[in-house]
Amino acid sequence: MVQLEDASYKQLFSSPSMVRNLVSGFVADPWLGRLDFGSLESIACHYVADDLQQRANDIVWRVRADDEWLYLYLMMEFQSTVDYGMPVRIMSYLGLLYQSLIRKEYVKPRRGIPPVLPIVLYNGETPWNAPTDIAAMLPDVPGLVGEHLPKLKYLLLDSGRISKDQLRAMRNPVAVLMQLEEAETQQEVGELIDKLADIVKGDEELQRIFLNVLPGLIGRRSGNTLDVPVVNDLVEMKMKLSQSFKVWAHEYKAAGRLEGEARILQRQLATRFGTLPEYAVARIQAATEEQLDNWSTRLLRAETLDDVFKDDPA
């Protein structure tokens, strides 16, 4: 699986539409479903973690709940590797978040503090097996000490463990994003871009964000061998990608053929002259198709390994 860079995730989920689709599509909770997501508002919170790194890029939202101006803050962490200390990190960040909200007078401590839903969005290759509750990291302690142990859970969304059928059935840009992270063929990518274009039609902000993010995602999906052009709309992106895929497929096929020829020559030389020195292996692996052809021809009449590479500059 190829993961989006953290900055790309933050850009995508800076859109209220993406946050609304994330919650409505992947967080099953009746109370959350009744929230007025039209009131979603991004909150700027700047604070410093214990490693003295600014956490200015945390994505924090508030939304109106029921008929009262109670606020729900969505704090998102994006992970591509399993972090067994995540409950401790979340607890630390939550405290820093509350301090920031109080300092900026978003909330008044005497009137209470708002609920927070910490969301960890994970898109790594291996299933997430770290605890989601800090209580799982603590020993069972009886009496007074046990009563005062901290309590905190975070919500884990492990995109790799959501079934493909479930994602395909959803008309949701977050679901399309998760499928694009796994897409392997030109047809699959093209179909997903078509679906995405239909979903985000009319949402200029979300279209712009996806146009900024998708080239990097698809490029990394190809191992940075596929050239993804900058375009003005998703329809044009699909057309340009079709052309890039054809070039990429041709180059990939040629590279594979060249690699195979190099392996054959290396095996033939080793059979004839014994274990090859490092310089010979390095030259074969870096050789052009013309060089490999020349060396294969020379091998037929060469008496020594040097005869194969003679008069051929390194």
N, C-alpha and C positions, 0 to 999 in steps of 0.2 A: 504494500500500500504506500502511496505517496501522500505525504501530509502537506497541508497548506502551511506556509510560514505564519508565525504568530501575528505578524503585522497584517497579513491578509485577512485572517480571522477577525481581527479588531476592526479592520475597515468594513468588512461585511456586516458585522453586528453593531456597527455604528448607525445602521439603518433601523428605524423603529419597525419597519415592515418585516425585516428578518427576525427581530426579537419577538414580534407578535406571532410569526409563523413557527418559530422555535417552540414557544410556550404552547400554542394551540395544537401543534402537531405532535409534540414529543413529551409533553408534561401532562399526564392524565390526572386532573384534579378539578372537581366541580366548582370549587370556590374561585380558583384561578380563571376558569372559563367564564365567570360572570364579571370579571374585571373590565373596566372601561379602557381598552387598549388604545383608544383614540386619544387618551390623555397621557400616553407615554412621553416621558421627558428625560433627556439625558442629563446626568448630574456630574459636574466636574469635581473630582476628588483627587487631591494631590497629597500623598503621604509617603513616608520613608519606611521600608521594611528593615528587618534586623540586619540584613546584609548591606545596609546603607544605600540601597538602590531605590531610586524614585519609582513609585508605582503609579505614575500619572496616567498610564494607559489602561488601567482597569476600566472595564465597561460597566457602568453603574446606571441603572434606570429607576425612575419612580413612576408609579401608576396609581390612579385613583381606584379605591376599593369600595364597592357597594355605594352607599349614598354619602359616605363620609370621606373627608380628605385624610384618610389614613394612607400611608405610603408603603409600598412594597419595593424594596431595592433588589435588583437582580445583579449579583456580582458574578462575573464569569471568569473562569480560569480555563485556558486552552492547553491541552496536554497531548503530546505525541509519544511520551514514554510514561511507564508506570512509576508513580511517586508514592512510596509507602508512608511518607511523612505528610501526605496531603491533608489529613485532618488537623494536624498541628499548624500547617501553613494557612489553612482556611480560618482557623480560630485566630491566628495572629492578624491576618488581613481584615477580618471582621472587626476586631478591636480597633485597628487603625482607621477603618472606614467610619465607625461610630465616632471616634475622636474628631475626624475631619468634619463630619456632619454637624457635630456640636460646635466646633470651632467656627465654622462658617454660618452657624445659626440656622441651618436647615431644620434642626429639631431643638426643642427645649427639654433638657433632662428632667425637669420637674413634671413635665407633661408626659413623660415616657419616651421611648425610642421606637422606631418603626421596625416591623419584621423584615428579615433579610432571607432571601432564598439563594444560597450559594450554589452555582451550577458549574460543574466541571465537565467540559465537553472534550471527550477523548477520542482520538482518531488513530491510535497506534496499531501496530500489527498484532501484538499479543493481547489476549483478553485482559481487562483490568482486574487485578486480584488484590489490590491494596484495600485496606478498610475504608469504608465510607462513613464510619461513626468513630469519633475519638474514644468512645467507651470501649471499643474493641481493642484499643491499644493499652488500656489500663487494667491492672489486676483487680480481682474482686477483693474489696476491703470492707470489713464489717464496721458497724457502728458509725460514729460521728464523721470519721474520715471518709467513709464510703458515701455518706450523704452529701458531702461537699465536693465530690469529684466533678470535673467539668462535663457538660453534655453539649454535643454539637454534631449534627449530621450535615453532609452536603449531598446534593443531587447529582448522580453520575449519569451522563448520557454517552454511552459507548457506541459510537456510530458503526463500528465494524461488526457489532453483534446484532444489529437490526436487520431483519431478513430483507433480501432483495425484493421479494414479492411485496412486502409491506411498503417499501420505499417506492416501488414502481406504481403502486396503487394510489399514492398520495399526490395531490396537486399542491405542491409546497416547494418553494425555492430551496429550503434547507434540505429537503429530501433529494432534490436534484443535485445539490452540491455534494451530498454524501455519495451519490452514485457516480458523479464525475471523478471523485477521488479513487474509485475502483475501476473506472472504464478502461478497457484494453484494446478496443478496435475502433477504427474510423467510423463505422456504422453506429456503434454504441454512443460515441461522443457526439456525432451529428444528431442522432435522435434526441439525446438529452438537451442539446443546445436548442433544438426546435421546441421542445417542451418548456424549457426555461424562458425562451422568447415569448411564448404564449402566456405564461404565468405572470411575467413582469411587465407585460404590455400595459402602457399607461403609467407605469411607475418610473419616471425618468431617473430619479435618484438611484433606485436599485439597478436599473439597466447600466447606468454609468459605473457603479461600483463593480458589478460583475464583469464589465468590459475591462476594467483595470486589473481584476484579480485572475480571471480565467487564463490569460496567456501564461502567467507564471505557473499555475496549477497544471495545465496541459503540457507545458514545456517540461516541467519536472517529472510528469507522468511518463514521458518518453526518455527519461534519463538525460534531459537537456540536449537531446539530439534533434528534436523537432522544432523548427522555426515557426513560432506563432506570431503572426503580424498584429500590429496595433490597428484596430478598425473602429468604425463609428457606430455599428449596430451588430446585433447578434446574428442576423441573417447574413451579413457580409462576413462575419467571423466564420460561420459554417462553410461558406464558399471558399474562403481563403485557406481554411484548414484542410479542405478536401485536396487542394493543390499541394499544400505542404506535406500532407500524408503521402501523396504519390512520390514526391521527391525523397521523403524520409524512407519509404519502403524500398525504393531503388537503391539508395545509399546503404541501407541496412543489409540488403541482400548482397551488395557488392562487398561490404565489409566482412560479411560472414564467409563469402567465397574466398576472400583473401586470407582470412584467418585459417581456413581449412587447408589452403595451399601451403601456408607457412608450417602448419603442423606436419603435413606429409613430408615436406623437404627436411624438416628437423629430424623426423624419424628415419628417413633414408640415409641422412648423413651419419646419424648415430649408429645405424646398422653397419655402415661401411667403415667408419673411422673410430668407433667407440664413443664413450661419453664426450659430449661436446663442451668445450670451454665456454665460460660465461660470455665472452665477447662475441662468439659465433651465435649463441642463442639470442643475444640482444640485437644483433644485426638482422637476423631472420625475422624477429618479431616486429622490427621497425621498417622492414623492407617494403618497397613498392612492388606492384604486380610485375613490372618489367624486370626488376632485379631478381625476383623469385624464379621467373622463367629462365633468365640467364644462368643462374646458379644450378638449376635443375638440369640444364643442357650440359654444363661443364662437369657435373657429377658423373656423367656417363664415361668420361675419359680421364678424370682426375686421379692422380696417384696419391695425393695428400689433401688434407683439408684446406691448406693454403692455396692449392691449385684451384679450388672452387671459388675463392674470394679474390684471387689475384687480379690486378689491374682494375679493381672495382673499388673506388674510394669509399671509406667508411662514412 
